[in-house]
Amino acid sequence: MIHHEEGILIMTCQEERYQHANKEKVIHHFTQLIREACVEPKERISTNVPMAEREARIMDKKFTSTTKQLRQTPR
């Protein structure tokens, strides 16, 4: 598949032995591309982070910070 600056899309296929079969494959692939392009993506619904997950993240951050503090040389 080649896309030119002028907006021309060139699709080729040389998988099959016969020209007719290759044309059919290209037409099938083109219709799939058009169908996929016409589908609108679903809008994402934002959700809240659960309290337990927030607390687990904070505990993990505290553990990491204490580990790094223990690596430092005493002053």
BALUM-519811 format. One record per atom (N, C-alpha, C, CB): residue number from 1; residue in one letter; x, y, z. Coordinates in nm, 2 decimals, m for minus. Last residue first. Glycine has a CB too. Example, Ala and Ser with C-alpha at 12.3 -4.5 7.8 and 13.67 -1.06 7.14 Angstrom:
[2,"s",[1.28,m0.22,0.71]]
[2,"s",[1.37,m0.11,0.71]]
[2,"s",[1.29,0.00,0.79]]
[2,"s",[1.41,m0.06,0.57]]
[1,"a",[1.32,m0.57,0.78]]
[1,"a",[1.23,m0.45,0.78]]
[1,"a",[1.32,m0.33,0.78]]
[1,"a",[1.13,m0.45,0.90]]
***
This chain:
[75,"r",[2.54,1.14,5.82]]
[75,"r",[2.60,1.28,5.83]]
[75,"r",[2.64,1.31,5.97]]
[75,"r",[2.51,1.39,5.78]]
[74,"p",[2.57,0.83,5.65]]
[74,"p",[2.52,0.91,5.77]]
[74,"p",[2.60,1.04,5.77]]
[74,"p",[2.54,0.83,5.90]]
[73,"t",[2.49,0.79,5.30]]
[73,"t",[2.59,0.79,5.41]]
[73,"t",[2.54,0.87,5.53]]
[73,"t",[2.73,0.84,5.36]]
[72,"q",[2.20,0.62,5.19]]
[72,"q",[2.28,0.74,5.20]]
[72,"q",[2.38,0.72,5.32]]
[72,"q",[2.20,0.86,5.23]]
[71,"r",[2.04,0.40,5.22]]
[71,"r",[2.16,0.39,5.13]]
[71,"r",[2.25,0.50,5.15]]
[71,"r",[2.12,0.37,4.98]]
[70,"l",[1.82,0.48,5.36]]
[70,"l",[1.92,0.39,5.43]]
[70,"l",[2.04,0.38,5.34]]
[70,"l",[1.85,0.26,5.45]]
[69,"q",[1.68,0.62,5.16]]
[69,"q",[1.74,0.70,5.27]]
[69,"q",[1.85,0.61,5.35]]
[69,"q",[1.64,0.75,5.37]]
[68,"k",[1.59,0.41,5.01]]
[68,"k",[1.69,0.50,4.95]]
[68,"k",[1.76,0.59,5.06]]
[68,"k",[1.62,0.60,4.85]]
[67,"t",[1.40,0.30,5.19]]
[67,"t",[1.51,0.22,5.14]]
[67,"t",[1.62,0.31,5.08]]
[67,"t",[1.46,0.13,5.03]]
[66,"t",[1.23,0.51,5.22]]
[66,"t",[1.31,0.47,5.34]]
[66,"t",[1.42,0.39,5.29]]
[66,"t",[1.22,0.39,5.44]]
[65,"s",[1.12,0.53,4.96]]
[65,"s",[1.20,0.64,5.01]]
[65,"s",[1.28,0.60,5.13]]
[65,"s",[1.10,0.75,5.05]]
[64,"t",[0.99,0.28,4.94]]
[64,"t",[1.10,0.31,4.85]]
[64,"t",[1.19,0.42,4.90]]
[64,"t",[1.05,0.35,4.71]]
[63,"f",[0.80,0.31,5.14]]
[63,"f",[0.90,0.20,5.15]]
[63,"f",[1.02,0.23,5.06]]
[63,"f",[0.83,0.07,5.11]]
[62,"k",[0.65,0.52,5.03]]
[62,"k",[0.72,0.54,5.16]]
[62,"k",[0.83,0.43,5.18]]
[62,"k",[0.62,0.53,5.28]]
[61,"k",[0.55,0.40,4.80]]
[61,"k",[0.64,0.52,4.79]]
[61,"k",[0.72,0.54,4.92]]
[61,"k",[0.56,0.65,4.75]]
[60,"d",[0.39,0.21,4.92]]
[60,"d",[0.50,0.17,4.83]]
[60,"d",[0.60,0.28,4.82]]
[60,"d",[0.45,0.12,4.69]]
[59,"m",[0.20,0.37,5.04]]
[59,"m",[0.28,0.28,5.12]]
[59,"m",[0.41,0.24,5.04]]
[59,"m",[0.20,0.16,5.17]]
[58,"i",[0.09,0.49,4.81]]
[58,"i",[0.16,0.57,4.90]]
[58,"i",[0.25,0.49,4.99]]
[58,"i",[0.05,0.65,4.99]]
[57,"r",[m0.03,0.26,4.69]]
[57,"r",[0.07,0.33,4.62]]
[57,"r",[0.16,0.42,4.71]]
[57,"r",[0.01,0.42,4.51]]
[56,"a",[m0.21,0.19,4.89]]
[56,"a",[m0.11,0.09,4.85]]
[56,"a",[0.01,0.17,4.78]]
[56,"a",[m0.16,m0.02,4.77]]
[55,"e",[m0.38,0.41,4.88]]
[55,"e",[m0.31,0.38,5.00]]
[55,"e",[m0.19,0.29,4.97]]
[55,"e",[m0.40,0.33,5.11]]
[54,"r",[m0.49,0.37,4.62]]
[54,"r",[m0.42,0.50,4.65]]
[54,"r",[m0.33,0.47,4.77]]
[54,"r",[m0.52,0.61,4.68]]
[53,"e",[m0.62,0.13,4.65]]
[53,"e",[m0.51,0.14,4.55]]
[53,"e",[m0.42,0.26,4.58]]
[53,"e",[m0.56,0.14,4.41]]
[52,"a",[m0.81,0.20,4.83]]
[52,"a",[m0.71,0.09,4.87]]
[52,"a",[m0.59,0.10,4.78]]
[52,"a",[m0.78,m0.05,4.87]]
[51,"m",[m0.97,0.38,4.68]]
[51,"m",[m0.90,0.42,4.80]]
[51,"m",[m0.79,0.33,4.84]]
[51,"m",[m0.99,0.44,4.92]]
[50,"p",[m0.95,0.37,4.32]]
[50,"p",[m1.00,0.32,4.45]]
[50,"p",[m0.91,0.36,4.57]]
[50,"p",[m1.02,0.17,4.45]]
[49,"v",[m0.98,0.65,4.11]]
[49,"v",[m0.89,0.54,4.16]]
[49,"v",[m0.94,0.50,4.30]]
[49,"v",[m0.74,0.59,4.17]]
[48,"n",[m1.27,0.70,3.91]]
[48,"n",[m1.19,0.73,4.02]]
[48,"n",[m1.10,0.61,4.07]]
[48,"n",[m1.27,0.78,4.14]]
[47,"t",[m1.27,0.72,3.55]]
[47,"t",[m1.32,0.66,3.68]]
[47,"t",[m1.22,0.71,3.79]]
[47,"t",[m1.32,0.50,3.67]]
[46,"s",[m1.39,0.84,3.24]]
[46,"s",[m1.29,0.85,3.35]]
[46,"s",[m1.35,0.79,3.48]]
[46,"s",[m1.24,0.99,3.37]]
[45,"i",[m1.46,0.68,2.96]]
[45,"i",[m1.53,0.73,3.08]]
[45,"i",[m1.42,0.73,3.19]]
[45,"i",[m1.65,0.65,3.11]]
[44,"r",[m1.38,0.76,2.62]]
[44,"r",[m1.34,0.70,2.75]]
[44,"r",[m1.41,0.77,2.86]]
[44,"r",[m1.19,0.72,2.76]]
[43,"e",[m1.59,0.69,2.35]]
[43,"e",[m1.53,0.79,2.44]]
[43,"e",[m1.50,0.73,2.57]]
[43,"e",[m1.63,0.91,2.45]]
[42,"k",[m1.50,0.47,2.09]]
[42,"k",[m1.58,0.50,2.20]]
[42,"k",[m1.51,0.60,2.29]]
[42,"k",[m1.61,0.37,2.28]]
[41,"p",[m1.44,0.58,1.75]]
[41,"p",[m1.39,0.52,1.88]]
[41,"p",[m1.48,0.56,1.99]]
[41,"p",[m1.25,0.56,1.90]]
[40,"e",[m1.64,0.51,1.47]]
[40,"e",[m1.60,0.61,1.57]]
[40,"e",[m1.55,0.54,1.70]]
[40,"e",[m1.71,0.71,1.60]]
[39,"v",[m1.57,0.36,1.17]]
[39,"v",[m1.61,0.33,1.31]]
[39,"v",[m1.55,0.44,1.40]]
[39,"v",[m1.56,0.19,1.35]]
[38,"c",[m1.45,0.42,0.93]]
[38,"c",[m1.58,0.48,0.95]]
[38,"c",[m1.63,0.45,1.10]]
[38,"c",[m1.69,0.41,0.86]]
[37,"a",[m1.22,0.27,0.92]]
[37,"a",[m1.21,0.42,0.92]]
[37,"a",[m1.34,0.48,0.96]]
[37,"a",[m1.16,0.48,0.79]]
[36,"e",[m1.31,0.01,0.89]]
[36,"e",[m1.24,0.05,1.01]]
[36,"e",[m1.23,0.20,1.03]]
[36,"e",[m1.10,m0.01,1.01]]
[35,"r",[m1.42,0.03,0.63]]
[35,"r",[m1.51,0.00,0.74]]
[35,"r",[m1.44,0.04,0.87]]
[35,"r",[m1.54,m0.15,0.75]]
[34,"i",[m1.19,0.09,0.48]]
[34,"i",[m1.30,0.18,0.48]]
[34,"i",[m1.39,0.16,0.60]]
[34,"i",[m1.38,0.18,0.35]]
[33,"l",[m1.05,m0.15,0.52]]
[33,"l",[m0.99,m0.02,0.56]]
[33,"l",[m1.10,0.08,0.57]]
[33,"l",[m0.88,0.02,0.46]]
[32,"q",[m1.22,m0.34,0.40]]
[32,"q",[m1.19,m0.35,0.54]]
[32,"q",[m1.14,m0.21,0.60]]
[32,"q",[m1.10,m0.46,0.57]]
[31,"t",[m1.20,m0.25,0.13]]
[31,"t",[m1.33,m0.24,0.20]]
[31,"t",[m1.31,m0.25,0.35]]
[31,"t",[m1.43,m0.34,0.15]]
[30,"f",[m0.93,m0.32,0.09]]
[30,"f",[m0.98,m0.18,0.08]]
[30,"f",[m1.11,m0.16,0.15]]
[30,"f",[m0.99,m0.14,m0.07]]
[29,"h",[m0.94,m0.60,0.11]]
[29,"h",[m0.86,m0.53,0.20]]
[29,"h",[m0.90,m0.38,0.20]]
[29,"h",[m0.71,m0.54,0.16]]
[28,"h",[m1.11,m0.65,m0.11]]
[28,"h",[m1.15,m0.70,0.02]]
[28,"h",[m1.07,m0.62,0.13]]
[28,"h",[m1.12,m0.85,0.04]]
[27,"i",[m0.95,m0.56,m0.32]]
[27,"i",[m1.08,m0.50,m0.30]]
[27,"i",[m1.13,m0.53,m0.16]]
[27,"i",[m1.18,m0.55,m0.40]]
[26,"v",[m0.73,m0.73,m0.30]]
[26,"v",[m0.71,m0.59,m0.28]]
[26,"v",[m0.84,m0.52,m0.25]]
[26,"v",[m0.64,m0.52,m0.40]]
[25,"k",[m0.85,m0.98,m0.36]]
[25,"k",[m0.79,m0.95,m0.23]]
[25,"k",[m0.77,m0.81,m0.20]]
[25,"k",[m0.65,m1.02,m0.22]]
[24,"e",[m0.93,m0.93,m0.62]]
[24,"e",[m1.03,m0.96,m0.52]]
[24,"e",[m0.97,m0.93,m0.38]]
[24,"e",[m1.08,m1.11,m0.53]]
[23,"k",[m0.68,m0.91,m0.74]]
[23,"k",[m0.78,m0.79,m0.74]]
[23,"k",[m0.88,m0.81,m0.63]]
[23,"k",[m0.85,m0.78,m0.88]]
[22,"n",[m0.58,m1.16,m0.71]]
[22,"n",[m0.52,m1.05,m0.65]]
[22,"n",[m0.61,m0.93,m0.64]]
[22,"n",[m0.39,m1.02,m0.72]]
[21,"a",[m0.76,m1.30,m0.87]]
[21,"a",[m0.76,m1.33,m0.73]]
[21,"a",[m0.69,m1.22,m0.65]]
[21,"a",[m0.69,m1.47,m0.70]]
[20,"h",[m0.70,m1.19,m1.12]]
[20,"h",[m0.83,m1.18,m1.07]]
[20,"h",[m0.83,m1.20,m0.92]]
[20,"h",[m0.93,m1.27,m1.14]]
[19,"q",[m0.44,m1.28,m1.16]]
[19,"q",[m0.46,m1.14,m1.15]]
[19,"q",[m0.60,m1.11,m1.08]]
[19,"q",[m0.45,m1.07,m1.28]]
[18,"y",[m0.31,m1.56,m0.99]]
[18,"y",[m0.39,m1.51,m1.09]]
[18,"y",[m0.43,m1.36,m1.06]]
[18,"y",[m0.52,m1.59,m1.11]]
[17,"r",[m0.16,m1.64,m0.77]]
[17,"r",[m0.11,m1.67,m0.90]]
[17,"r",[m0.18,m1.59,m1.01]]
[17,"r",[m0.11,m1.82,m0.93]]
[16,"e",[m0.13,m1.41,m0.49]]
[16,"e",[m0.20,m1.51,m0.57]]
[16,"e",[m0.13,m1.53,m0.70]]
[16,"e",[m0.35,m1.49,m0.58]]
[15,"e",[0.02,m1.19,m0.41]]
[15,"e",[0.03,m1.32,m0.33]]
[15,"e",[m0.03,m1.43,m0.41]]
[15,"e",[m0.05,m1.30,m0.20]]
[14,"q",[0.04,m0.93,m0.48]]
[14,"q",[0.10,m1.03,m0.57]]
[14,"q",[0.11,m1.17,m0.50]]
[14,"q",[0.24,m0.98,m0.61]]
[13,"c",[m0.12,m0.63,m0.48]]
[13,"c",[m0.12,m0.76,m0.42]]
[13,"c",[m0.06,m0.86,m0.52]]
[13,"c",[m0.26,m0.81,m0.37]]
[12,"t",[m0.15,m0.28,m0.39]]
[12,"t",[m0.11,m0.39,m0.48]]
[12,"t",[m0.11,m0.52,m0.40]]
[12,"t",[0.02,m0.36,m0.55]]
[11,"m",[m0.29,0.04,m0.39]]
[11,"m",[m0.29,m0.09,m0.32]]
[11,"m",[m0.25,m0.20,m0.43]]
[11,"m",[m0.42,m0.12,m0.25]]
[10,"i",[m0.25,0.37,m0.35]]
[10,"i",[m0.22,0.26,m0.44]]
[10,"i",[m0.20,0.14,m0.36]]
[10,"i",[m0.10,0.29,m0.53]]
[9,"l",[m0.42,0.67,m0.31]]
[9,"l",[m0.38,0.54,m0.24]]
[9,"l",[m0.36,0.43,m0.34]]
[9,"l",[m0.49,0.51,m0.13]]
[8,"i",[m0.35,1.01,m0.32]]
[8,"i",[m0.38,0.89,m0.40]]
[8,"i",[m0.33,0.77,m0.32]]
[8,"i",[m0.32,0.90,m0.54]]
[7,"g",[m0.28,1.25,m0.22]]
[7,"g",[m0.40,1.18,m0.16]]
[7,"g",[m0.44,1.06,m0.23]]
[7,"g",[m0.51,1.28,m0.15]]
[6,"e",[m0.05,1.35,m0.31]]
[6,"e",[m0.18,1.41,m0.37]]
[6,"e",[m0.30,1.34,m0.31]]
[6,"e",[m0.18,1.38,m0.52]]
[5,"e",[0.15,1.21,m0.20]]
[5,"e",[0.12,1.34,m0.14]]
[5,"e",[m0.01,1.40,m0.20]]
[5,"e",[0.23,1.44,m0.18]]
[4,"h",[0.05,0.86,m0.17]]
[4,"h",[0.12,0.97,m0.23]]
[4,"h",[0.08,1.10,m0.17]]
[4,"h",[0.10,0.98,m0.38]]
[3,"h",[0.10,0.56,m0.03]]
[3,"h",[0.02,0.68,m0.02]]
[3,"h",[0.10,0.79,m0.07]]
[3,"h",[m0.03,0.71,0.13]]
[2,"i",[0.07,0.21,m0.09]]
[2,"i",[0.15,0.34,m0.11]]
[2,"i",[0.05,0.45,m0.10]]
[2,"i",[0.23,0.33,m0.24]]
[1,"m",[0.09,m0.12,0.00]]
[1,"m",[0.00,0.00,0.00]]
[1,"m",[0.09,0.12,0.00]]
[1,"m",[m0.10,0.00,0.12]]
***
